[in-house]
């Protein structure tokens, strides 16, 4: 138990799996409460009326993203539960799943946005699909059913309480620490089905959250795309047809912000860099003295927008390195407010 609250990167694979086993063996609300440093009575009260603060976070394209931020105590509970859930998922994760998977101290094949794109660089054709309203399309009922199936097999009471504690408005919220790993778990069957379909046809399949990528030696026919659509919708997801694209590898298609290169090394796409510059410019405008005085956006919304940008900058640093000129320019642009830096 000495490693119970340590970050994954400091833990071995066996220690992470042991975390998952703690949760699987808990079964009752009381036992889960003990693992997550909570009281059973508090869990049941929260399950009856979970507290979230909802706000609209601005995006660079002028639209907004609904964020539902859990009450601080509920968020702390969800963070601990998410760690335990990651331990469960770590032992059963499909080979095609690449998002929201922390690396361990002894990880030899990390799952991340780069290795997701890397899987497709040797193909000649790339098919990209997007799942519509990914988190919000996963209902509380599906989460309850998840907790009642293998590997959990929780009693209905426990499953019901946990489902209520990790959902808002009867679906997974954007903003809860538990939503990423739970979305992966809900996609377990989908990933296995699409991976088998890909292997049967000589394709490669990966999923990074709601971004689905297939690649192969030949152009994907309409019949093949229809089969994929049926598999996806048969698992209670809906395709966002506006984001369905097919390209040759020579056209350097973009997968999750990375342009696939024929030489086998994914790199930041021009669109990703352009959007990040726009995000930084928008953030600097929203946090100007004039805009702050108008109180159009809450401090929480602006903080979340800043966190989003910091995450994108960390991605640039991860791909390019800490001393690369592009990373340093973008970092300076955010820190200094020089929105015109190119």
N, C-alpha and C positions, 0 to 999 in steps of 0.2 A: 504493500500500500504506500510505500515511501515515494513512489513515482506517480501517484494518483493525479496530481495537478501539474505535473511537468509538461512542457510543450512536447509535441510529437517528435520534433527534430532532436530532442535529447533522449528519446526512448528507442529501444530496439523493437523490431517487429513483434517479437514474442511479448514484450511488455504492452504494446498497443493491443494485441489480441487478448491479453489478459484483462484489459479494461473492458473490452466488449463482452467478455464472459461474465464479468461482474453484473452487467446490466441484464444479460440473458437469464441469469440465475435469480435475479431479484424478484420478478414476477408480480409482487404485490405493490400497491401504492406506498405502503409504509416502507418497504425495502428500497424502492426507488428514491423515496424522499431521503432516506439515510445516505444513499450514495451521492445525492445532489445537495447535501448540506441543508435540507429543508425539513419542514414539519408536514406530516400527512394532512393535518387540518388546513394548513395554508395552501397546499396543493389543491385540495378539494374546493376551497373557497375561490382560488384563482381560476380553476377549471369552470366554475359556475359563471364567472364574470372576468375573463382575462383583460388586463388593462394595457392598452396601446395608445400611443400618441401618433396620430397620422398627420403627415404633411406632404406637400408637393415639393420635390427637389427639382430645380431647374436643370435642363439639358442644353447643350450647345446649339442644337437645332431649333430651339425655341419652344419645344414641347416640355412636358413635365413627367416625372416618375413618382408614383405614389409610394411613399415609404411609411411603413407602420412600425414604429419604434416601441418595443416592449417597455413596460414600467421597469425601472432599474433592478428591482429585486427579481422580477420575472426574467429579465435578461440575464442576470447572473445565474439563475437556475438553468436557463436554456443553454448557456455556454457550457456548464458542467455536463448537461445531458448530451449536448452535441459531441463532446469529447468521447463519451461512452458509446454513442451511436457510431462515431467514426471507427471505434475499435471493432464494432460488430461488422461494419461495412468493409473494413480492411481485409477481413478474412473471407469475404464472399464476392468482392468486387469483380465485375466482368473485365476482361482484358481491353474492351473497347471504351471503357469509361475513363475520362481524363480530368474532369473538373472537380474542384473542392476536395482533393485527396492530399492530405499533408504527407510530407516525406518523413521518414524515420531516420534514426542515426545510422542504420545499416542498409539503407535503401540503395539498391543497385540499378533499378529501372524506374526512375521517378515518373510519375504521371503529372504532367503540367501542360500548359498551353503550347510550349515549344515541342515537346515530344508528341503531342497530339498532331501538330502540323507535319512533323518529321515523317510520320507514318505514310504520308501521301506523296512525298516528293519524288518517288521513283515511278509513279504512275503516269499515264499519258492523258487521262481525262479525269476531271474532278466534278462531282455532283454535290452541291451544298443545299441543305434544307434547314428550315427553322421551325421549332415548335412554338405555336402561338400562345401567348399569355402563360408562360411555363409554370411559374410558381402558383399563380392564381387559378390555373386549371386543375390543380391537385386539391381535391376536396378533403374536408375533415373526415368524411366517411372512409375515403381511401386510406387515410393515415390510420384510422382505427383498425381497419381490416389488416393493414400491414403489421400492426403490433399483435394481432391475433394469429398471424401465420408464422411458419418457420422462418427464421431461427428463434423468434421471440416466444410465440405461443402463450402470450399473456392472457389471463382471464379477461372477460369482457369489461369488467369494472375497471381494471388497470388500463386496458387499452383505451377505454372511453376517456378517462381522466387525462392520460398523456396526450391523446389526440386534441383535446380541448386546450391543453396547455401550450401547444405548439402551433395552433391555428388562430386566425382572426377572421371573422365574418365567414366562417365555415370553409376557409381555404388557407393554403400556406401563404403567409405574408412575406413581402420583401422587407427585410429589416430584422427578422428573427434569426439568431445564430443557428437554430436548428433547421431552418428551411433548406440550405444547400445539401446537407447529407441526407435529409429525408427525401428530397427530390431525386437524388441518386438511387436511393433504395426503391422508390416507386418505379424507377426506370429499369429495375433489375431484369424483368422478363423481356421488356422491349429490347434491351441491349443484347441479351442472349439470342433472341429471335432474329434481329437484324444482323448480328455477327454470323449466325449460321447461314442466313440468306447470302451474305457476302461471300463466305467461304465456298458455298455451293456454286457460285457464279464466278469465282476467281477474282472477287473484288476485295478491297480493304474498307473496313467500316470503323469509324470512331465517333464518339459523342462528347462534346464539351458543353455541359449544361444543356441549353436548348439548341445548340448548334450541332447539326448532324452532317457528317461528311462521308461520302463514298468516293472511292477512286478505283480506276481499272485501266485496262489496256485499250478498251474501245469506248466509243460514245455510248452513253446510256440511252436505251430506247424508251419510247413512251410507255411501252408495256412494262419495262423494268421499273420505271418510276411509279407506275400505277400499283405494282406489287408492293413497293416500299410504302406507298401511301396507305394501302390497305392494312399493312402490318402496324403502322404508326397509329392509325385511327382505331384499329382493333384493340389497342392498348389505352384507349380513352384520351388520346392527345389529338390535336388538330394542327395541320400544317399551315404555316403562314406562306401562302402561295406567292406573295410579292417578294419573298426572299429566297425563292427557289432558283438556283443558277447552275449552269453547266458550262465548264470551260476547259480548254486544253491547258496542259501544264505550261506550255510556252507563253500563254497569256498571263502567267503569274497570278492565278486566282488567290484571293485573300481568304484565309481561314482564321477567324478570331483575331483579327488585327495583324496577322502574319501573312506575307506574300510567299507563296510556294515557289521555290526556285528549281529549275531543271538540274542544277548542280547538286541538289540534295540538301541545301542549307536554307531553311526558312529565314526570312528577314522581315523587319517592320515594313508594313505597306505604306505607300504614300498617303492613302486615305486615313489610316490610323494617325499618322503624324499630323496631318491637316486638322483632323477632328480634335486632337489633343491641344493643338495651338488655339483652336477656337474655344475649347473648354476653358483654357487658362485666361484667354481674353475676356470671355463672359464672366468668369469668376472675379477678375479684377474690376470689371465694370460694376458688378453687383455689390462689391465690397468697397466701392468708392464712398467718400464722405456724403455725397449727394444722395446716393441710393440708400445708404444706412439710415440717413435722417428720415427718409420716407417710410421706413419699416415695412417694405413690401414683402420681404422674405424673413422668416424667423431665423434666429441664430442657429438653431438646430439644422434647418434646411441648408444654410450656407456651410455649416460645418460638415454635413454629409457630402456636399458638393466638393468641398476641399479634400475630404478623404478619398473621394472617387478619383480626383486628379492625382493625389499622392500615389494611389494604387497604379494609375496609368504610368506615372513617372518611374515607379518601381519596376514596372514591366519593361520600360525602355532601358533601364539600368541592367535588368536581368539579361536582355537580349544583346545590348551593345557593350555593356561593361561600364564601370563607374567613372572612367576617365574619357569616355568617348565624347567628341565635340557636340553631337546632337543632344545627348543627355545633359551635358553641362549647360548648353544654351537654354534648354527647356526649363531646367531647374532654376537658372538665373532669371528667366522670364517670369516665373511664378513668384520668386522671392522679391524681385526688384520692381515688378510691375511694368517692365518694358514690353508691352503687348505687341510691338511692331517688330520684334527681333525675328529674323528669318534664318 
